[in-house]
Amino acid sequence: MRKIIIQVGILLFLSAILQAFPQEKPDEKLFFEAKILVFDKEWESAQKRLEELIEKYPKSSFVSQAYFYRAKCLQEQGGKELEALNAYKDYLKLRDRSPSLVEESERSIIDLAADLYKDGKRNYLEEIEDRLSSSNKVIKYYAAFKLSYMKDKKVASKGVSVLKEILRKERDNELRGRAKIALLRVHPDALKDFEEEKYDSKMWILNVRFYKIGEKEPYFKLTIPWALADLALGAISEEEKAMMKEEGHDLSRIIEELKEVGEFVYRDKDEGVTIKIWIEKK
């Protein structure tokens, strides 16, 4: 009898311990299994877990995030751009959506719409154009930057007004630099309306040539407007410049030498290469 009482006491004790710790719910278990699969880039398996969660537990607190990660899984699988775009739109319709995930969803829709447009589905350009008027400037700016990469300059120019808005309103140098590069990508004269940009009647051109030592003809050459090159060089962080300097490439010295004498020559005897960089008007 005493033995039975002890066993019952042990069972009650264990029961109390189990009740003290909340048990993992099935919807929670499915969600975290899916998150692990997402982390491991097992997109198709993760998608199936998320769809099971959405179907079986529509009132779960994890459903909102499940919609977002399902869209991400579709996007990452490739070949499912349209399905992924619609999945992100489904997420944006939810009431309990997260502001940070809304921004990420909007950027993904812009990326997917651009891919669909390039594949010949021209009507998806509207998805990007619509976001040029977004009340969220992060989304609006991202749409303008994306348009600047379009090969059709008429399409690319649709984002010009937003890019110029960045130059008028923003004070962040990195953001302004990106806007300038995007404008130059659309058209070399896109910056002429801004007083801070001084253009001569002739354009300054940056030339880069790589020669094998002893050969007259370069095996690599690059010719671009100096305004574009200067912006790109200015976008390199101080940390990256310091790393380059440690490797023997003092970028600041190269830029100063180009500005002062218009030419820089570097010879690497170990690699057997001569690099010639110069600026000229055309």
N, C-alpha and C positions, 0 to 999 in steps of 0.2 A: 504493500500500500504506500509506504513511504517513498519507494522507488518511482511509483506512478506519479505521485505528487511532484517529485523533483523534475520528472520529464515534462509534465504539464507546465511547470514553472519555467523551464528552459524554453518551451515553445512560445509561451506568452512573452518572455523576454525578447526572443528573436522577432516576434511579431511587432513588438513595440519599436524595436530598432528599425525594422523595415518601413514602418509607418512614419518614423521620424525623418526619413529621407524620401523626397518625392520620386516616384517611379517615372522613368522615361516614357512619355506618351508615344503612341504609334505615329502620329503626324510629325512629332518632333524627331523621332528616330529616322523617318523617311527624309526629312529635310536635311539633317546633318549627314546622312549617308550621301545625299545628292551633293552637298557642299564639298565633301571629301573627293567625290568623283570630279567635280568642277576643278578643284585644286590640282588633281592629277591629269586634267585635260581629257578625261574620259567623257566626251561631250554627249554621245548618244546614250550611254548608260545613265548619265546624270539626267538627261532629258526625260527618260522613262520614269525615273524615281519622282521627278517633279510633277509629271503629268498624273502619276498615281496619287500623289498628295492632293493635287487640285481636284481630281475626280472623287476621291474617297472622303476628303475632309474639307469641303468647300468653306466651312466656317472657321477653319484653323487660323490662328494668328500668324502662321507662316505662309499662308496662301499668297499674300501680296508679293513677298520676296520670291516665292516659287515662280510666279508669272515672269518676273524680271529675269531670273536665272534661266528659265526655259528659253526666253528670247535670246539670251547670250549663247546658250548651247546651240541653238539653230544657226546663229550667225557664225559661230566658230567652225561648224561642220563644212561649210562651203557648199555652193550649189543650192542653198536654201535661203537666198537673200530675200525673196518676196515673203516667204513664210516668216522669216525672222523680223522683217519690218512690221508686218501685221501683228506679230506677237508683242513687239515693243509698244505698239499702239494700244493693244489690249491692256498692257500694264498701265499706261498713262490714263486709262479710263477709270482705274480703281480709286476709291476715295482715300484709302489709307496708304497711298504711295509716299515714298520717301523723297524729299526735295533733292538730295544728292543723286539718287537713282533716277529721278526725272531728268536731270541734266545729262547723265550718262546715256539714258535712253534716247533723248533728243539727238545727241551727237551720233549715236549709233544709227539712228534713222537717216541722218544726213549722209553718213558714210555708205549705208546700204542703198539709198536712193541714187547716190553718185555711181555706184557700181552697176545698178540696174540701168541707169541712163547710158553709161558707156557700152552696155550690152545691147543697146538699141531700143530699150523701153523708154522713149523720150518723155512720156507723160510724167515720169517720176521726178523730173526736174522741178516740178511744182512743189514737191515735198521740201526741197532746199530753199526755193524762192519764198515760200510761205514763212520760213523761219527767219528770213531777213527782217521781218517786222515783229519778232518775238519781244516780249517785255523783259525777258531775261537776256542781258547783254552778252553773257557767255555763249548762249546758243546762237544769238544773232551774229556775233563775231565769227564763230566757228563756221556758220553757213557761208559767210563772205570769203573766208580763207579757203574753204573747200571749192567754191566757184572759181577762184583765181587759178586753180590748176587745170581747168577745162581747156581743151585744145581749141574749141570754137571760141574765138575772142568775143563774139557777140554775147555768148552765154557767160563767159568769164566776167564781162563788164557789168553784169547785173549786180555784182556785189561791190562795185567801186564806191558807191555813195556811202556804204557802211564802213568801208576801209578808210575813206576820208574822214568820216565821223570819228573814228578812232584817233586819227591825228589831231583833230580839233579838240577832242574832249579828254582823252586819256593822258596821263602823265608818266605811266610806267614805260621806261625806255625800251625794255625787251618787247613789250606789246607793240609799241610804236614802230620799232625796227621791223617786226614781222609784217606789220601793215604796209610799210614802205616797200619791202621786198615783194609782197603780194601785188601791190599796185604796179611795180615795175615789171612783174611777171605778166600782167594783163596788157600793159602798154608802156614803152619807154618814156613817153611824155606825160604819164598819169600824175606825176608830182609837180608839174609846172605851175599849178595854181597856188602852191604853198610858198610863202616868202622865204621860209627857212632853207629851201632848195634853190641854189644858184646855178642855173644852167647857162652855158655859153652858147654861141651860135653853133659851135662844134662840140661834139661829145668826146669826153675823155674815155679812152679804151684801155683795159688791162690785158696785157698779153703774157702768156706763160708758155715756155717751151722746155722740153726735156730732151737732152742730147746724150747719146752714148759718146764717151770721150774719144775724140779722134774722128767723129763723123760730123758731116756738115748739115745733114737733114735731121730734123727732130723726129723722135718716134712718138711723141705726144705733144699736142698743142691745144691751147685754150684761149679764146678771145671773147671777153664779155665787157659790158659797160662798167666803168670804174665805180659808179654810184651803187650798182648792185653788189659788186665785190666788196666795197667799203662797208656796206650794211652787213654783209655776211661775216666779214672779219670782226666787226664790232659786236656781233652777237656771241662770239666765243667768250666763255667765262674766264675770269682771272685764274681759276684753278687749272683749267685746261691749258691756258697760256703758260703757266708755271711748269706743268708736266712736259709741254713741248720744249721749254727752255732747258729742262734737265736732260732732254734727249739731244740737245745741241741745236735746237731751232728757236731762236729768239724772235718771236713773231712781232713784238713791238719794235725791235730794231729794224726788221725787214720793212715794216710799214713806214717808219720814219725815213729810212733810206730811199724808199720809193717816192715819198713826198718831196724829199730834198733834191735828189739827183735824177729821179725818174727811172732808175734802173737798179736791179739787184741781180748779182750773179753768185751762185753757190756751186761749189765742186765737191763731190763726194768720191774720193779716190778709191775707197774700199768697194763702193758699189759701181764705180766706173761711170758716173753720171754727172752731167753739168746741167744745172737748172738756171734758166735765164728768165727774169721777170722785168717788164718795163711798161710804162704808161705813155700813151701818145694821143694826140687829138686827131679826130677824123670827121 
